[in-house]
Amino acid sequence: MTQQQVINNIPPGYLNLMGYVDESQVNGPGSRAVVWVQGCKRECAGCFNTASWSFETNELISVAEVAEKILANPGNTGVTFSGGEPFWQAEALAELAQTVKKAGLNVMSFSGFTLEELQGDKAPPQAAKLLKELDILIDGPYVESLAINSPESPVSSRNQKVRIFNPEFEDKITWSSDLVEVHILKNGSRIVTGYKGQLNFC
Ligand code: SF4
């Protein structure tokens, strides 16, 4: 099956998720729910989420259910989309963004596409719809030869850019892509996230 056929197999109103975490402090400003989507065909050397590359179904979950999960935790003041490539599931993420924004949360996304590509003719379907909902976009692929390892930097490689669409966030670009965070879940399993956008289960 091609990547497009796999994406087309996701029912409308659903996301193919790679992972989820509440109250992350290292994936954007403030305390955030992070939604990692499954599927990325970029294959950047040095990618920290190679398990996200496959477009096969990992976890199908409705947008309504993800929104409910995010809003059930008052510790989430914003939401970050990561991956995988969020813009291959742009329509469902735009719907999710609309729902959480109505509840007062802000929304940010990472993308391996540049902003220019997302605004161009070859952008993934509904990219404009998702762009319209974002307060912040971190765009551009991870380029290992341009890697930054600094507690001062919100991006992982020098080519990536922080696009602030909502001026309220001009002075809130304070997180670092160089930090690691460990979440211990109720079932005892752990999620390690933060460093260069990674998501690891252990
Ligand atoms: S670094 Fe990001 S854009 Fe690159 S392969 Fe990994 S998930 Fe895809």
Residues whose N, C-alpha, C, O or C-beta is under 5 A from the ligand:
A	BS01	SF4	C40 R42 E43 C44 C47 N49 G83 G84 G112 P141 Y142
